[in-house]
Amino acid sequence: MTAFFTSSLFYGATISLLAYGFGLFLKKKTKLAVLNPLLIAVICVIGANQVLSINYQTYNESGKYLSYLLTPATVCLAVPLYEQLTLLKKNWKAVACGLLAGVLASLVGILACAKLFRLDHQLYVTLLPKSIITAIGMGVSQELGGIVNITVAVIIITGILGNVIAEGVFRVFRIREPVARGLALGNASHAVGTAKAMELGAVEGAMSSLAIAVAGLITVVAASVFAPLA
């Protein structure tokens, strides 16, 4: 059985889609934020690979086809932004300040952690792109000399965490403005946060989509400035 899955061309893609579908089912049934579909999918895929004794390289070889969808999926996020273009023009100053503040908060936070926990330079630059989408974050990490696989894991964890705790944070700090909520989610938790933003409303989804693109571009430039600091 293991040999069959190992030689299968689409094992990785199939098990990933099935696991994510199971996560969606659990989320709809329980309505619990902690049961994030992506988190459930990660746990299920790891469990399946362990049971079947399939290593990461074999899984990735047949699952890499899903990665090709990252770029077109990101581009599609421009649609809700276009639909809210008037609102964006009206609030462009607040949006610009919010995006810049979010990126700086992320980078300064990583720098502070690196100093506090005495992280080596390679691990430090590995963590710098934690709050941007995987497609951009992988490139930033590789360019700065980081460990790309760890960067991907950190980006996923960051997104899931933001998705799970977002509504609780908004309630605690009484953040009710749709533009602010959307920018916060996209800026801190990239695409996974945007999924939550779209659940909250059309404005939140549009602003989060904007935050993904702009925060990613700012981080590409700013990360190279922060990289030599630790």
PyMOL commands that set and color helices and strands:
alter all, ss='L'
color gray80, all
select helices_A, chain A and resi 2-7+11-30+37-51+56-76+78-83+85-90+92-117+121-127+134-144+148-172+178-200+202-229
alter helices_A, ss='H'
color red, helices_A
deselect
rebuild
show_as cartoon
